[in-house]
Amino acid sequence: MIGIKQESTTGDILRHAADRYGDLPLLAAPRNPARPYHPQGCEFSFAQVATFMENLAGYYAEAGYGFPHRIALALASRPEHMLHKLAMNSLGICCVPVNPDYRTGELVYLIDHSQVDLIITLASEQDRITTALQQTHHQPPVVTLEAFEQGLPPAAQSRSSVQPHHDTPASILYTSGTTGRPKGCILSHRYELASGDWYARQGGLVSIQPRSERLYNPLPLFHVNASILSFYCMLLTGNCQIQPDRFSVSRWWQEVRESRATVVHYLGVIIPMLLKQPPSAQDRDHQVRFGYGAGVEPQLHQTFEDRFGFPLVELWGMTEMVRTLTDNMPPRKVGTRAFGKAVPGLDVQVVDDNDNPVPDGTPGEMVIRYSAETPRKDFFSGYLDNDQATEEAWRSGWFHTGDVVIRDPDDGMLHFMDRDKNIIRRAGENIAAAEVEAQLLLHPQVRQVAVIAVPDQVREAEVLACIVLKDDANPEQTLDPATLSEQERADLARSCFDFCHENMAYYKAPGWVWFTAEIPTTGTQKIQKHRLFAPGMDPRKQPDMIDMREHKRRN
């Protein structure tokens, strides 16, 4: 494994890795004949990636780009995204990845807020970018990947003579957030390398073997998980990242088998989709040693491991700090929401609304730091042009994660409850929306669900379940609720209610049920609850909302 120093940059480390690992593969795309690029798959060795970095950097430098320029990459999850990012970072250019699912308004915001100096995109995406630029105040030039080697427009501003160093911004990643506009998280070279180094040293069930791992990561490259956490772990350890274009339940096992993956990354939403596939004699026909991810529903955790034959190791991380907490040491807390405990280099406290520590076994917000002496070491550098938000997040010397957890008084293990905005307080009872969602996802006719709080005149708040249904005729398809009669909707709502009421404390069952054809998500399938209803709208007045409150009684 390659050790990193405080002053290391990503370019330095790649050159060192290329010398050490040479022809070993670093980056690959699995075979997919339906994909418009590399349909038969591809692999780039460490030496090839280093050569690409130097060659691409030459084009950027010739056009005058360097520190402190920023360049947006709208290349989806093509391997070329990482090649260009490395090239830009080697010159001190900051990479601003673009979510391919962004609509025009979101693109306008990103371009104007990040003030990028150039946009690199695909020919197929050029019209979408051009449409957004018609509404932006900031007007950077656009170059397609296909025309890149024909030359770049000269940089509008001169580059500095400053060479990249460990604190130089390497990326600006925009967080989805729960309310308001996304914030741009500035990530330095040091942050990105420290993230990979931390992953590589986890140990226990998360044992990364040098020169032998092939890590399949279906998360997109505009996300911190794939482009930083797993990629730099592979880079530092002489291993290979397998990067599909996106998660596909129908292609998952084929790509995992053909790519000879030994590690897979997952999100909680992926697990029930894989479990709902028909059992097959090939369920254990793979080389996967462990899965690494977050959000597996407790009821499905052991079921998945028993069927497919490898552990799902739960982690916690966020864009602002992706040195993960991990439940990686046996005996694991399978069937719970445990995700690890404080370790040297990652202090944890659980606090109340006034930032006072709460007793173990009591829910509170998780706050974190590197150490008392250097609380911000290896964290993000701050929110772009928002010092107030940065300092607010760091109040009292701890970074406030916004996640509500419980620390086990016996072993210090942290258990996730929910985001603080997703705790529903009903008649003095705290209800974790995630717990209700986990139960509803077990209902045979539920495809997706988002649980939120709505006002209640008597009980302060009530539980609302927004549900996407499966089509009985074709379980792979979503059922349009507009095709249901009023009686059919009422019967399905009662079925969902009873399913919760029979398996959970009565007060946790949804008092309101609403069927919808779609729940808004980010590109990483994270549900965006703030987009379910228009700002200022009372969800209870939404057409076809079904009131189940009269059925909420103690048995």
TIBALO-868787 format. One line per 8 residues: their letters; for each residue x, y, z of C-alpha. Coordinates in pm, 1 decimal. Example, Ala and Ser with C-alpha at 12.3 -4.5 7.8 and 13.67 -1.06 7.14 Angstrom:
TIBALO-868787
as	1230.0:-450.0:780.0 | 1367.0:-106.0:714.0
***
This chain:
TIBALO-868787
migikqes	0.0:0.0:0.0 | 117.3:350.8:-80.8 | 146.3:576.3:222.7 | 31.4:934.4:198.5 | 206.4:1230.5:354.9 | 49.5:1550.0:478.4 | 181.5:1737.0:172.6 | 79.7:1473.5:-86.7
ttgdilrh	-135.9:1565.8:-387.3 | -345.8:1330.3:-598.2 | -109.9:1374.4:-893.2 | 192.7:1284.1:-681.5 | 22.8:970.2:-554.8 | -92.4:856.1:-899.1 | 259.7:889.9:-1040.5 | 396.0:691.3:-746.1
aadrygdl	125.1:426.4:-789.1 | 195.4:397.3:-1162.6 | 562.6:329.2:-1086.8 | 472.0:63.1:-833.1 | 169.9:-106.4:-991.7 | 237.4:-47.0:-1363.0 | 23.1:-280.1:-1575.6 | -221.6:-377.9:-1300.5
pllaaprn	-575.7:-252.2:-1374.5 | -694.7:58.4:-1189.1 | -1018.7:157.1:-1360.6 | -1266.0:-45.9:-1565.7 | -1614.9:-39.7:-1712.5 | -1806.7:-369.9:-1730.4 | -1934.2:-506.5:-2059.7 | -2274.6:-368.2:-2159.3
parpyhpq	-2369.4:-393.8:-2530.7 | -2661.6:-155.1:-2477.4 | -2436.8:124.8:-2348.8 | -2330.4:398.6:-2593.8 | -1965.4:388.3:-2478.9 | -1722.6:98.1:-2431.7 | -1999.8:-157.2:-2504.7 | -1758.2:-448.6:-2469.8
gcefsfaq	-1612.0:-308.0:-2150.6 | -1265.3:-161.3:-2096.4 | -978.1:-152.8:-1850.2 | -713.7:109.8:-1783.7 | -393.7:11.2:-1605.2 | -218.3:230.5:-1350.8 | 42.0:318.5:-1612.4 | -223.6:403.0:-1871.8
vatfmenl	-417.4:622.1:-1629.3 | -98.0:811.4:-1543.2 | -23.1:860.3:-1913.3 | -376.3:983.5:-1978.4 | -341.3:1223.4:-1686.8 | -24.0:1376.7:-1825.2 | -155.8:1397.2:-2182.8 | -489.9:1552.8:-2084.0
agyyaeag	-315.4:1792.3:-1847.7 | -111.8:1909.9:-2145.4 | -426.8:2019.2:-2328.1 | -555.2:2207.6:-2024.4 | -219.6:2373.3:-1958.5 | -174.6:2474.9:-2322.2 | -506.2:2661.6:-2305.5 | -394.8:2840.3:-1988.1
ygfphria	-589.2:2648.2:-1723.4 | -449.1:2586.4:-1377.0 | -496.0:2712.7:-1023.1 | -744.4:2858.7:-923.6 | -967.4:2761.9:-1217.4 | -1274.4:2540.3:-1182.4 | -1402.3:2311.9:-1455.9 | -1738.6:2134.7:-1461.4
lalasrpe	-1743.8:1772.1:-1576.7 | -2074.8:1653.9:-1718.8 | -1957.6:1309.7:-1828.8 | -2199.7:1095.1:-1623.5 | -2016.3:783.8:-1498.4 | -1786.6:725.1:-1791.4 | -1430.3:628.6:-1694.2 | -1317.0:944.5:-1873.9
hmlhklam	-1460.7:1142.7:-1582.6 | -1184.2:1013.8:-1355.7 | -914.4:1058.4:-1620.7 | -1006.8:1423.6:-1667.5 | -1047.4:1486.2:-1295.4 | -697.8:1353.8:-1226.4 | -553.4:1563.3:-1508.6 | -720.8:1879.4:-1383.8
nslgiccv	-620.0:1818.3:-1022.3 | -256.7:1767.7:-1127.2 | -256.8:2130.7:-1246.3 | -442.3:2270.0:-945.1 | -776.2:2288.7:-1128.7 | -1084.0:2212.7:-917.7 | -1332.7:1960.3:-1059.6 | -1706.4:2034.0:-1032.4
pvnpdyrt	-1899.4:1717.0:-1122.8 | -2246.7:1761.8:-1272.4 | -2535.2:1534.9:-1183.4 | -2671.7:1401.0:-1516.8 | -3023.8:1405.4:-1373.1 | -3017.9:1779.7:-1310.4 | -3298.6:1974.5:-1472.8 | -3241.9:2314.6:-1632.5
gelvylid	-3298.3:2514.9:-1314.4 | -3055.0:2299.2:-1119.1 | -2789.4:2338.1:-1388.8 | -2839.4:2714.2:-1390.6 | -2785.0:2724.9:-1015.5 | -2472.1:2506.9:-1026.8 | -2310.7:2705.6:-1308.3 | -2383.2:3044.6:-1152.2
hsqvdlii	-2290.6:2937.4:-800.6 | -1968.1:2752.9:-882.5 | -1852.7:3011.2:-1141.0 | -1680.9:2740.3:-1343.5 | -1434.7:2853.2:-1610.1 | -1517.3:2574.0:-1854.8 | -1768.1:2290.7:-1900.2 | -1666.3:1954.2:-2044.4
tlaseqdr	-1966.8:1750.9:-2153.2 | -2080.0:1484.6:-2398.4 | -2210.1:1568.6:-2744.5 | -2537.2:1404.9:-2643.9 | -2566.1:1644.9:-2348.9 | -2461.3:1963.6:-2525.3 | -2815.6:2083.6:-2600.8 | -2914.5:2040.8:-2235.6
ittalqqt	-2613.9:2243.6:-2120.0 | -2675.4:2508.5:-2386.2 | -3037.9:2545.4:-2275.8 | -2924.7:2608.0:-1919.8 | -2664.2:2861.7:-2031.9 | -2939.0:3067.2:-2191.2 | -3058.9:3140.8:-1837.7 | -2730.2:3181.0:-1650.0
hhqppvvt	-2557.8:3505.2:-1558.8 | -2220.7:3333.0:-1578.4 | -2130.0:3220.6:-1931.2 | -1844.6:2967.4:-1938.9 | -1746.1:2804.7:-2270.6 | -1850.3:2445.6:-2342.2 | -1638.2:2172.1:-2500.6 | -1756.4:1822.0:-2577.8
leafeqgl	-1551.9:1517.5:-2490.5 | -1564.3:1414.2:-2854.6 | -1402.8:1744.1:-2965.9 | -1164.5:1782.3:-2670.6 | -843.5:1704.3:-2860.2 | -926.0:1964.4:-3125.0 | -831.9:2228.6:-2869.7 | -980.1:2421.7:-2579.8
ppaaqsrs	-1088.6:2785.5:-2567.9 | -825.6:2994.3:-2388.0 | -885.3:3049.6:-2017.9 | -1057.4:3385.3:-1963.7 | -850.9:3449.8:-1650.8 | -479.4:3388.1:-1615.3 | -368.4:3098.1:-1401.5 | -156.1:3153.4:-1095.5
svqphhdt	201.3:3036.3:-1057.7 | 92.4:2852.0:-741.0 | 144.2:2476.4:-771.9 | -114.6:2235.2:-630.2 | -58.6:2133.8:-267.9 | -247.2:1928.3:-12.3 | -494.6:2206.9:73.7 | -571.7:2293.9:-289.3
pasilyts	-938.5:2231.3:-375.3 | -968.2:1910.9:-580.1 | -1347.9:1891.4:-603.9 | -1662.8:2084.3:-527.7 | -1948.2:1841.4:-469.5 | -2302.6:1967.4:-433.1 | -2501.7:1804.9:-154.0 | -2867.2:1729.8:-214.4
gttgrpkg	-2980.1:1861.0:123.0 | -3329.9:1837.7:267.7 | -3432.9:2198.4:218.6 | -3321.4:2493.4:11.5 | -3048.8:2503.4:-249.0 | -2760.5:2255.3:-245.6 | -2436.7:2364.0:-81.8 | -2103.8:2320.2:-257.9
cilshrye	-1866.4:2115.4:-40.8 | -1502.8:2202.9:-110.1 | -1280.7:1895.2:-89.3 | -902.8:1925.6:-87.8 | -636.7:1689.2:-222.7 | -564.6:1592.0:138.6 | -931.4:1512.7:206.0 | -961.3:1286.2:-98.3
lasgdwya	-643.5:1092.1:-28.9 | -720.6:1061.8:343.2 | -1061.6:916.7:258.7 | -910.9:639.0:47.9 | -637.4:575.1:303.9 | -893.9:544.9:583.2 | -1099.9:292.7:382.7 | -790.0:88.3:301.3
rqgglvsi	-702.0:60.7:671.8 | -1046.8:-34.9:807.5 | -956.4:-398.5:871.1 | -1184.0:-663.0:1013.0 | -1446.1:-765.3:758.8 | -1344.6:-465.9:545.0 | -1002.7:-605.8:463.1 | -860.1:-462.8:141.5
qprserly	-595.7:-696.5:2.0 | -323.6:-522.3:-204.0 | -309.6:-603.2:-575.7 | -607.4:-840.0:-565.0 | -937.2:-652.9:-521.6 | -1188.4:-563.4:-791.6 | -1444.8:-325.6:-643.4 | -1781.2:-291.4:-819.7
nplplfhv	-1935.7:47.5:-741.5 | -2270.9:126.4:-908.6 | -2294.7:470.1:-748.4 | -2240.7:765.4:-985.6 | -1912.0:949.5:-1025.5 | -2060.6:1285.1:-927.7 | -2097.9:1129.5:-581.2 | -1828.4:1114.2:-312.9
nasilsfy	-1863.3:738.0:-266.1 | -1745.9:631.5:-611.7 | -1523.0:917.8:-719.7 | -1332.5:956.1:-393.2 | -1389.4:697.3:-120.0 | -1358.6:379.6:-325.4 | -1145.5:512.9:-612.0 | -861.6:640.6:-393.0
cmlltgnc	-873.9:324.9:-182.9 | -814.8:124.4:-501.3 | -544.6:365.4:-617.7 | -350.4:341.3:-293.1 | -367.4:-38.6:-272.5 | -293.6:-144.8:-631.7 | -651.7:-250.8:-699.2 | -922.3:-189.8:-959.5
qiqpdrfs	-1253.5:-2.1:-950.9 | -1531.2:-140.3:-1175.3 | -1757.1:150.3:-1271.6 | -2089.7:68.8:-1442.9 | -2294.2:350.7:-1591.8 | -2561.2:310.2:-1323.2 | -2727.4:58.2:-1095.3 | -2942.5:-192.7:-1283.3
vsrwwqev	-3116.9:-472.0:-1096.7 | -3132.6:-680.6:-1414.6 | -2759.7:-642.5:-1487.9 | -2617.4:-638.0:-1134.1 | -2523.3:-1005.8:-1098.8 | -2411.1:-1043.6:-1457.4 | -2175.8:-747.5:-1424.5 | -2055.3:-857.6:-1079.8
resratvv	-1974.7:-1205.9:-1211.1 | -1818.6:-1100.5:-1541.5 | -1605.6:-831.0:-1377.5 | -1485.6:-1078.7:-1111.0 | -1577.4:-832.9:-837.7 | -1453.1:-912.5:-488.8 | -1614.5:-610.8:-319.6 | -1946.6:-442.7:-399.5
hylgviip	-2084.1:-110.3:-283.1 | -2454.6:-74.2:-215.2 | -2726.3:158.4:-92.0 | -3019.8:42.5:114.1 | -3256.0:75.4:-181.1 | -3054.7:-182.2:-377.2 | -3095.4:-467.0:-127.9 | -3475.8:-524.0:-147.7
mllkqpps	-3458.7:-497.4:-525.4 | -3202.1:-777.1:-540.9 | -3394.6:-987.5:-290.8 | -3711.8:-956.3:-494.7 | -3545.3:-1124.1:-790.6 | -3643.8:-1492.7:-826.8 | -3407.1:-1725.8:-638.6 | -3146.4:-1878.8:-866.1
aqdrdhqv	-2888.0:-2152.4:-850.7 | -2641.5:-1874.8:-939.2 | -2716.2:-1668.3:-628.6 | -2377.1:-1764.8:-483.5 | -2194.5:-1789.2:-814.8 | -1968.6:-1489.7:-753.7 | -1636.7:-1392.2:-594.7 | -1770.4:-1118.1:-364.5
rfgygagv	-1614.6:-1121.0:-15.1 | -1818.3:-835.3:130.8 | -2057.5:-555.0:49.2 | -1992.3:-205.3:184.0 | -2272.5:44.8:210.6 | -2545.0:206.8:412.3 | -2912.3:178.0:478.4 | -2989.2:-193.2:456.5
epqlhqtf	-3322.0:-247.9:627.8 | -3272.4:-448.1:950.2 | -3541.6:-697.8:850.3 | -3359.0:-776.9:525.9 | -2998.0:-782.4:644.4 | -2965.2:-1146.1:754.2 | -3196.5:-1264.5:475.7 | -2966.2:-1115.6:213.9
edrfgfpl	-2649.9:-1256.7:370.3 | -2801.3:-1604.2:401.8 | -2913.9:-1606.9:40.0 | -2612.6:-1455.9:-133.7 | -2337.0:-1568.7:98.7 | -2144.1:-1253.9:190.3 | -2170.3:-990.7:467.6 | -2319.5:-647.8:414.2
velwgmte	-2099.0:-418.8:622.3 | -2282.9:-103.6:720.7 | -2103.0:229.7:719.1 | -2173.4:593.9:789.7 | -2022.9:883.2:598.6 | -2118.9:1211.8:436.0 | -1974.4:1444.9:177.2 | -1840.0:1677.8:443.5
mvrtltdn	-1650.3:1387.1:602.3 | -1624.3:1054.8:423.2 | -1376.7:884.3:656.6 | -1637.8:624.6:738.6 | -1762.4:480.8:1062.6 | -1806.4:106.4:1007.5 | -1958.1:-197.0:1179.7 | -1669.3:-410.2:1056.8
mpprkvgt	-1554.0:-601.5:1365.3 | -1727.0:-925.5:1468.3 | -1964.9:-976.8:1628.9 | -2160.3:-738.6:1406.2 | -2501.4:-599.3:1496.3 | -2683.3:-760.3:1202.4 | -3055.3:-681.1:1204.6 | -3007.5:-341.3:1366.8
rafgkavp	-2916.0:2.0:1237.1 | -2566.2:-13.8:1387.5 | -2289.3:146.7:1182.1 | -1981.5:156.4:1403.0 | -1832.6:343.0:1695.2 | -1587.9:624.6:1762.7 | -1225.7:543.3:1678.5 | -900.1:742.2:1691.0
gldvqvvd	-921.4:1006.6:1420.4 | -1299.3:1024.5:1441.6 | -1440.1:1143.6:1774.4 | -1816.9:1119.4:1824.0 | -2059.9:1278.1:2067.9 | -2439.3:1251.0:2085.2 | -2595.5:1583.1:2184.9 | -2930.1:1751.1:2245.8
dndnpvpd	-3065.2:2065.9:2080.5 | -2840.3:2279.6:2301.9 | -2525.4:2080.5:2211.4 | -2512.3:1917.6:2552.6 | -2409.6:1550.0:2557.0 | -2699.6:1312.7:2623.5 | -2672.7:988.9:2823.9 | -2596.9:671.4:2631.8
gtpgemvi	-2917.9:503.8:2518.8 | -3081.5:843.1:2453.5 | -3146.8:972.5:2099.7 | -2955.2:1281.7:1996.5 | -2771.0:1443.0:1707.7 | -2436.4:1289.4:1618.9 | -2153.2:1542.8:1612.1 | -1801.5:1452.9:1502.3
rysaetpr	-1443.7:1583.7:1483.7 | -1094.4:1451.4:1414.8 | -970.6:1528.7:1765.9 | -994.0:1798.1:2029.7 | -657.4:1941.4:1917.2 | -732.3:1937.3:1541.9 | -1110.2:1906.3:1504.9 | -1125.7:1984.8:1131.6
kdffsgyl	-831.2:1776.9:1011.0 | -917.0:1583.4:692.7 | -1272.7:1721.6:683.1 | -1410.4:1925.4:394.6 | -1264.4:2273.0:359.6 | -1599.7:2449.7:388.3 | -1911.4:2536.6:192.6 | -1841.1:2740.4:-118.5
dndqatee	-1910.1:3111.4:-57.3 | -2101.5:3030.4:260.1 | -1879.4:3082.0:561.6 | -2184.8:3130.3:781.7 | -2317.7:2782.1:702.5 | -1970.8:2635.2:752.2 | -1927.1:2789.8:1096.7 | -2281.9:2700.3:1197.3
awrsgwfh	-2213.1:2337.3:1111.1 | -1894.4:2356.4:1322.5 | -2048.2:2528.1:1625.8 | -1906.6:2426.8:1962.9 | -1601.2:2275.2:1792.7 | -1789.0:1974.2:1654.7 | -1930.7:1913.3:1306.3 | -2307.9:1870.5:1325.3
tgdvvird	-2415.6:1584.5:1100.9 | -2792.1:1628.7:1128.1 | -2826.3:1255.3:1197.9 | -3011.2:1131.7:1504.7 | -2843.0:830.1:1665.4 | -2834.4:629.3:1986.4 | -2507.7:514.3:2145.0 | -2525.5:172.7:2310.8
pddgmlhf	-2426.2:206.3:2678.7 | -2264.6:-139.4:2679.8 | -2032.7:-132.1:2380.1 | -2043.7:226.3:2245.0 | -2193.5:110.6:1915.3 | -2381.3:385.4:1731.9 | -2726.7:307.6:1596.1 | -2884.4:523.9:1328.0
mdrdknii	-3239.1:646.8:1389.7 | -3304.4:908.4:1124.0 | -3220.0:1248.5:995.1 | -3324.8:1504.3:1253.8 | -3586.0:1648.9:1018.4 | -3736.7:1302.7:976.9 | -3822.8:1243.9:1340.8 | -4199.5:1274.8:1377.8
rragenia	-4311.3:1381.4:1723.5 | -4669.1:1262.9:1774.6 | -4844.6:1302.6:2109.6 | -4514.7:1292.5:2297.8 | -4380.2:992.7:2105.9 | -4076.7:1017.9:1877.3 | -4133.4:823.3:1554.4 | -3845.8:759.6:1314.3
aaeveaql	-3974.5:793.5:959.6 | -3712.1:540.7:848.3 | -3861.9:276.5:1076.4 | -4210.1:316.6:924.0 | -4059.1:317.1:574.5 | -3870.6:-4.3:648.0 | -4192.3:-175.4:753.3 | -4391.9:-58.0:452.3
llhpqvrq	-4119.3:-173.0:213.9 | -4191.5:-527.8:327.5 | -4550.9:-500.4:201.9 | -4579.0:-709.2:-116.0 | -4744.5:-430.4:-314.4 | -4515.9:-142.7:-209.8 | -4231.6:-47.6:-443.8 | -4111.1:274.2:-277.8
vaviavpd	-4217.6:485.4:16.9 | -4140.6:817.3:183.4 | -4275.1:895.7:528.8 | -4307.4:1254.2:649.6 | -4478.8:1450.2:924.9 | -4794.5:1652.8:866.2 | -4961.9:1885.6:1116.0 | -5226.7:1750.7:1352.3
qvreaevl	-5449.9:1972.2:1562.6 | -5464.7:1726.1:1853.1 | -5139.1:1529.4:1845.1 | -4894.1:1796.3:1718.0 | -4799.2:1587.1:1415.1 | -4919.7:1280.9:1228.7 | -4753.1:1022.1:1006.2 | -4804.5:1050.0:629.6
acivlkdd	-4692.0:764.8:403.6 | -4638.2:852.5:36.6 | -4638.2:521.9:-148.8 | -4544.0:402.1:-497.2 | -4719.9:74.2:-579.1 | -4610.1:-224.3:-784.0 | -4812.8:-337.7:-1080.9 | -4951.3:-684.1:-1002.5
anpeqtld	-4952.9:-772.4:-1373.3 | -4585.7:-678.1:-1407.1 | -4399.9:-652.0:-1075.1 | -4106.4:-480.6:-1247.7 | -4333.4:-185.6:-1335.2 | -4486.1:90.9:-1124.8 | -4862.6:110.4:-1092.8 | -5019.4:442.6:-1189.6
patlseqe	-5262.1:524.5:-905.2 | -5481.0:716.4:-1151.3 | -5589.4:379.0:-1290.0 | -5735.7:271.8:-953.7 | -6094.3:320.2:-849.6 | -6172.5:499.7:-524.8 | -6256.2:167.1:-359.9 | -5931.8:6.5:-480.8
radlarsc	-5731.8:295.5:-336.7 | -5916.6:268.6:-7.5 | -5858.2:-106.6:12.5 | -5486.6:-70.6:-62.8 | -5451.8:208.9:192.4 | -5616.7:-7.4:459.2 | -5391.5:-299.0:366.3 | -5078.9:-80.9:407.0
fdfchenm	-5212.0:63.5:731.0 | -5295.0:-277.5:876.5 | -4952.7:-405.9:773.2 | -4792.3:-139.1:991.4 | -5051.3:-148.6:1268.2 | -5007.8:-521.9:1310.1 | -4628.9:-508.1:1326.2 | -4547.5:-181.5:1501.6
ayykapgw	-4662.5:25.1:1797.7 | -5003.6:164.7:1707.7 | -4889.7:526.1:1702.2 | -4631.8:454.2:1429.5 | -4883.4:343.5:1167.2 | -4958.6:605.8:900.1 | -5249.0:833.3:983.2 | -5252.3:945.3:620.5
vwftaeip	-5179.3:745.5:305.1 | -5119.4:890.3:-39.3 | -5045.8:690.9:-352.8 | -4824.2:850.3:-614.6 | -4664.9:738.8:-940.7 | -4322.9:875.1:-845.7 | -4117.7:986.6:-546.4 | -3842.7:1238.8:-634.4
ttgtqkiq	-3487.9:1112.9:-577.8 | -3131.1:1221.8:-640.3 | -2899.5:1043.2:-882.7 | -2791.2:815.1:-596.9 | -3153.1:721.2:-526.3 | -3171.9:928.6:-209.3 | -3533.1:1033.7:-156.0 | -3589.7:1409.5:-162.0
khrlfapg	-3881.4:1452.7:74.6 | -3884.3:1829.0:41.5 | -3990.1:1789.3:-323.4 | -4293.1:1567.4:-256.8 | -4526.1:1865.1:-222.2 | -4505.5:2226.1:-334.4 | -4371.7:2475.7:-77.9 | -4649.9:2599.4:148.3
mdprkqpd	-4891.2:2323.7:46.1 | -5076.8:2132.5:316.7 | -5025.9:1770.2:207.0 | -5351.2:1669.8:377.3 | -5539.7:1867.8:114.1 | -5372.8:1686.1:-175.8 | -5629.6:1514.2:-402.2 | -5679.8:1143.9:-321.5
midmrehk	-5524.0:1175.9:23.9 | -5667.5:899.1:242.2 | -5734.8:960.5:613.4 | -5658.3:654.4:828.0 | -5648.7:827.3:1166.4 | -5971.0:674.6:1299.1 | -5806.8:331.6:1278.3 | -5512.8:425.9:1502.2
rrn	-5612.4:271.0:1831.8 | -5437.6:72.7:2100.3 | -5536.3:-291.2:2075.6
***
